Amino acid sequence: MRKRSPTHPGAILREDVFPTLGISVTEFAKHLGISRQTLHAVLAEKSSITPELALRIGTFLGNGPQLWIEMQSKYDLWQAELKLKKVLPKITLFKDLLAA
């Protein structure tokens, strides 16, 4: 397991994308067709980038949805592994059950 959480895609938008674009959150949300509150929740790393939002962002920025979905997936998977770090080692591999 990695020692550091992958970066939330909202942080990438907040720290890298917005300064480069030079537009406001309100303008960005309007172009995406979402509420400012929805976008703020993602930028604050309180909400995930859904497949629908990934499609909207990827279309607007021209870099496609896959990048945004993969960033969110890596972040979510790391969070889940952290949450289950004591449980996962106790799960017996299926192939080991068959061998017994």
N, C-alpha and C positions, 0 to 999 in steps of 0.2 A: 504494500500500500504506500502511496505517496505520502510524504511528510507534510505537504502543504496542499490546501484545497485548490482545485482549479479555479480560475477567476470566473466569477459570475458574469454572464454576458451583459447584464445591466451595467456592470462596472466598465466594461469595454465601451459600451455606448456612451456612458457618462464621461469617462476619462479620455477616450481616444477619438470617438466618432464626432461627438458634438463640438468639441473645439475645432476640429477640422472643417466641419460643415458651416459653422458660423450661423446656425439658425436656432431659434428658441425651441423649448420643449413643446410649446403650444403649436408652433409651425410644424414641427416634426410629427406630432400626434395628428394634426389636421391632414397632412400628406398621407399618413398611414390609414386614416379613417377610423381612429380610435380616440377614446377620451384622454385628456391630459392626465387624469387621475390614474388611468391604466398604465400609461407610460411612466408616470412618477413611481408607481409601485415597482415596476421593473428596474428603473434606474436606482431605486433605493434598495434593490436586491431583496425585496419582500415578496415579489411575484416572479414566476418563471416565464420564460419565453415559450409560448405554446406553438404547436405547428402552424396555426393560423397566423400568429404574430410573426413567426419566422418567415413565412411567405410574404407578409407585408413588408417587413424590414429588408429582406433579401431582394425583393422587387424594387423597392425605393432606392436602395443603395447600389443595386446592380451586381451584388455578389452572391445572390441566390440564398435560399433558405437553409441549405445543408450546413453551412458554417455555423449558423445561429442555433440550429437544433443540436449539432454535435457539441458545441460549447455548453449548452444547457444540460445535455445528457451526461457529459463528463462531470459537471458540477453536481448534479443530482445523484449520480452513482457514487461519487466520493462521499457525499453526505450520508447516503444510505449505508455504505460500508462502515463509516464511523459509528453510526447508530447501532449497527449489528455486529460490531467487532468482537463481542463476547459470545454471541450466539452462533455465528458462522462456523467457528472451529468445532462446535459440538454436533454439526450435521454430518451424518455418515454418507459417504459417497455411495451412489446407487450400485456401482460395479462392485464395491466391497460387500454390499448386502447379498449380491448374487453369488459371490465367492464363498460366503459363509455357510 
